[in-house]
C-alpha cells in the first residue's frame, strides 16, 4: 500500500490523497460503509459499487470468525471472493466487540477470553491469533488488537490500558511481520491510538504508534459517548503527532457534522454504522437537513427523497412512497433509506475533496454545517 497527498486546504489540516492497494485506489478523505458480517445490511454489492460508489468497505473479524467461520472463508478464497467484492476491504480486529461484550469477557495480559453472543461457546483472542484470523479473512487493511476503553473512564485505568494496548501492538507487529498473506495480494497493518479523553495519554499513545512506522495509523476509543468537543480535541491532538505522510483513520465516527469537522482536523478515513442503522429507523440525511421519514408531514409529499443526491433510488422514489413503505413495514424501505444515506455520506466526502482541491474547504465547512445539523 502507498499513500500520496494531492492537495492541502490552506485554512485547516484537511487534505486529499490517494491510497493505492492491490484491489484498487481509494480517494481520501473517504467514508467506509460497514459490512460487519461480509454484508452492508440490506444493501446489495451492486449498489455499493454504483449508486454509493464506495472505494472501500469494512468487515468485522469477531463476527466473521464466529460466522461463517474461517474454514468457509478460506475455502472460498478469502473474503473478497466470498462476498464478490472486488475493491479494497478493511477488517476491524474485534477490539470494539470485546469492549461491548463487557459481561461476557475477561481481559488479561495474554489476551481476551469471551463467550460467543450467539451460543455461549468459549473463545480466546490474542494479538497473535487476531493477526492469523485477519490473514485468513484476507482484508487489504487489517487492524491491531487493542482495548477500547469506555466513556467515562478513570485516568488510571486508561493509563494501564494504553500500556497493555502498546504491548499487544508489539506482539501484533511481530506476528504480522513473520507471516504472509494467503491469497496472493498484499495486506497492510494499522496500529490504533487509544487514551480515552486524556490529552497526555493520547499524546503518549500517538507518539508510540508513530514510532512503529506503519503504513497507516488509526485513532480508536472515540465516538463512545463523549461530547463532540472531546472528540474533536482528542482527534486534533492525535493528528498533530501522527505522521503527515501516512493515512489517518478515525474509527467509528460518525454523524455527517463529525465527518466534516474531522476532515478539517486532518482525518483521511472514517467508518460508522450510523447511516445504515438510522436509515432502518427512517432517519435520512440530506443536503437540506435531517428527515424523519416516518413523520406525518411527509404523507403527501410527492417530491423525490433528495434533489441533491446521486443515488438512483433517492431520485426515483418520493418521500410519500418511502414513508408508506415504512408504515407497512416493507423491507424495501430499509434498502432505499440505507442506499440513500450511504450515497449521501460518500457524496459528502466527494464534495469535501472538491472543496479542498479548490482551497475553500474551511469556508464551505462553516456554510454547510448548519444544514447538516438541521431537522426538517
Order of alpha helices (4+ residues) and beta strands (2+ residues): beta-beta-beta-beta-alpha-beta-alpha-alpha-alpha-beta-alpha-beta-beta-beta-alpha-beta-alpha-beta-alpha-beta-alpha-beta-alpha-beta-alpha-beta-beta-alpha-alpha-alpha-alpha
